[in-house]
């Protein structure tokens, strides 16, 4: 999804969004691609799954953290393919 479209959907200023996208990219959780004059961002689901796995193993000690997921990983991956 283009950065401007993300800002519109989230209702955040472009400058704030740019900061957060840069941090997510630096962490390897999103990928950035230039298409003409636009920057397109995509979720890096493999990195996100690794992060969640690490957090579950090391922070939650294998127990649930008391938060129910709002969508399944399959749904999120399907939506990411459409971006």
C-alpha positions as semicolon CSV with decimal commas, in nm:
position;residue;x (nm);y (nm);z (nm)
1;X;0,000;0,000;0,000
2;X;0,129;0,348;-0,077
3;X;0,237;0,560;0,219
4;X;-0,025;0,827;0,143
5;X;-0,302;0,568;0,137
6;X;-0,186;0,425;0,470
7;X;-0,191;0,775;0,622
8;X;-0,544;0,833;0,491
9;X;-0,677;0,502;0,625
10;X;-0,516;0,550;0,966
11;X;-0,591;0,922;0,985
12;X;-0,238;1,015;1,087
13;X;-0,016;1,294;0,956
14;X;0,234;1,192;0,688
15;X;0,528;1,299;0,905
16;X;0,421;1,073;1,192
17;X;0,355;0,784;0,957
18;X;0,694;0,825;0,789
19;X;0,867;0,795;1,127
20;X;0,679;0,476;1,217
21;X;0,723;0,318;0,874
22;X;1,097;0,387;0,890
23;X;1,119;0,213;1,228
24;X;0,917;-0,087;1,108
25;X;1,137;-0,112;0,799
26;X;1,455;-0,086;1,008
27;X;1,322;-0,372;1,225
28;X;1,257;-0,577;0,911
29;X;0,882;-0,600;0,976
30;X;0,788;-0,426;0,651
31;X;0,941;-0,403;0,306
32;X;0,956;-0,088;0,096
33;X;0,950;-0,071;-0,282
34;X;0,962;0,233;-0,506
35;X;0,707;0,235;-0,787
36;X;0,756;0,547;-0,996
37;X;0,707;0,836;-0,749
38;X;0,536;0,629;-0,479
39;X;0,678;0,422;-0,197
40;X;0,486;0,098;-0,155
41;X;0,496;-0,082;0,181
42;X;0,428;-0,450;0,239
43;X;0,414;-0,648;0,560
44;X;0,696;-0,898;0,606
45;X;0,486;-1,180;0,753
46;X;0,780;-1,416;0,799
47;X;0,958;-1,161;1,019
48;X;0,634;-1,085;1,207
49;X;0,573;-1,457;1,271
50;X;0,930;-1,495;1,397
51;X;0,883;-1,198;1,630
52;X;0,555;-1,331;1,767
53;X;0,714;-1,675;1,812
54;X;1,004;-1,522;2,001
55;X;0,772;-1,318;2,222
56;X;0,552;-1,619;2,297
57;X;0,851;-1,834;2,385
58;X;1,051;-1,579;2,584
59;X;0,798;-1,334;2,722
60;X;0,485;-1,542;2,775
61;X;0,668;-1,865;2,860
62;X;0,438;-2,052;2,623
63;X;0,122;-1,939;2,803
64;X;-0,140;-1,725;2,637
65;X;-0,101;-1,358;2,711
66;X;-0,473;-1,305;2,772
67;X;-0,539;-1,135;2,438
68;X;-0,758;-1,299;2,175
69;X;-0,647;-1,237;1,814
70;X;-0,880;-1,020;1,611
71;X;-0,799;-1,202;1,287
72;X;-0,620;-1,515;1,188
73;X;-0,274;-1,514;1,034
74;X;-0,425;-1,658;0,715
75;X;-0,663;-1,359;0,688
76;X;-0,378;-1,113;0,744
77;X;-0,162;-1,284;0,482
78;X;-0,448;-1,278;0,230
79;X;-0,497;-0,906;0,289
80;X;-0,122;-0,845;0,255
81;X;-0,121;-1,013;-0,086
82;X;-0,381;-0,762;-0,204
83;X;-0,169;-0,458;-0,103
